[in-house]
Amino acid sequence: MNLIGNIIWIIFGGFLVFLEYIIGGIILCLTIVGIPFGLQCFKLAFLALAPFGMEFHQTQRPSGCLSTLLNILWIICGGIWIALTHLFFGILLCITIIGIPFGMQHFKLMALSFTPFGQEYRRS
């Protein structure tokens, strides 16, 4: 079921979301300061390519307050707009019964795109 959901997701816009995150990650990695943010964009890109069957959780690595500081910078510099975009598309897709599974994936991406530092994803 996850395979079918991912194929439909890619056909109807998932690939465009993937490309947007990849392009943003490449642009951010051009600067030294933007490399950590670019790496998070790459993480979000691969999750946005095939979100069905993926789950994310807090990392167990001791990172101190660095991930919190980077999440605050992420939110200020554009993370809020990314999360709001996923919220908008999630609500828009949940209006129809057929779009509810896809809207739920947008809500999952919204939560991760709001604070991506200190979180990992894996196949469930």
N, C-alpha and C positions, 0 to 999 in steps of 0.2 A: 504494500500500500504506500510505503514511503517513496518507493521508486516512481510510482505513477504520479504522486503528488509533486515530486521534484521535477519530473518531466513537464508537467502542466505549468508549474511555477516558472521554469526556465523559458518556456514558449511565451507565456503571457506577462513578461516583464522582469523576471528574475535575472535574466542575462544583462538587461540594461542596468539594473541595480548593481550587479557584479562589476560591470564596466565603470560605472561612476565611482565606486569605491577603489578600484584599481587605479584609475586616472588620478583620483585625489591622493592616493598613497604614493604614487610616483612623483607627483608635484611636491608633496610634503617631504619626501626623501631627498629632494634636490638640495635642501638646506640641512645643515648639521643639526640645528635646533629642532627641526621638524621630523627627524628620523623616528623617534618613539611614536609620534602621532601617525606617521606613515605606516609603520608596522601594525598599528591597531587598525588602520584602514584595510590593510591586506587581510588581517584576521576577520574583519567584518565582511570583506568581499567574498571569501571562501564560504563563510556561513550563509551569506545572502545568495550564493549560487545554488545551494541545496540545503534549505533549512529543515525540511521534513526529516525526522529521525535524529535530530541533533539536540543536545541539551548543553547548557553552560552552568558553571559553578565557580565559586571563589577558589582561587589558587591556595595551596597550602604553603607556598614559599613565604618566608618572612621578608616582606618588603618594607616594613616600617610605614612611615607616613608618605613615602615617595609615590605610591599608587594613588593615594588620596589627593596629593598635590597635583599630580598629572591629570586626574579625573576632573578636578576643579578647573584647571586650564583648558581641558578638553570641552567642558560644558560652556565656558565663557567664549571660547573661540569657534564655536560652531556645533558642538554636540547637541545643544538644545534644539537647533533647527533640524538636525538629522532625526532626532527623536520625535519632534513634532510632525515631520514628514511621514515617518512610519506610523504615527498615531492617526494621522489624517487618512492614509491609505487603508489602515486597519479598520477604521470606522466605516469608510466607504465600502470596503469589501464585505463587512459584516451586515450590511443592509440586506443583502441577498442571502438566501439560504445556501446556495452553491458556493458563495465566496467566503463563508465563515471559516473554513480551515485555512484559507490563504490570509484572511484577516488576522487570525490567531498567530500566524507566522510573522506578520508585520509587528504584532504586539511583542513577540519574543525578540525580534530585531530591535524594536524600540528600547526595550529594557537594556539590551546589551550595548546599543549605540549611545545610550545616555552616559554610562560609566563603564567603558571597556577595559580600563586598566585594572589588573588584579583578578581577571576572570578568564577562564579557559572554556573551550567547548570540546565535546566529544560525541561520538555516535552512541545513541542509546540502544 
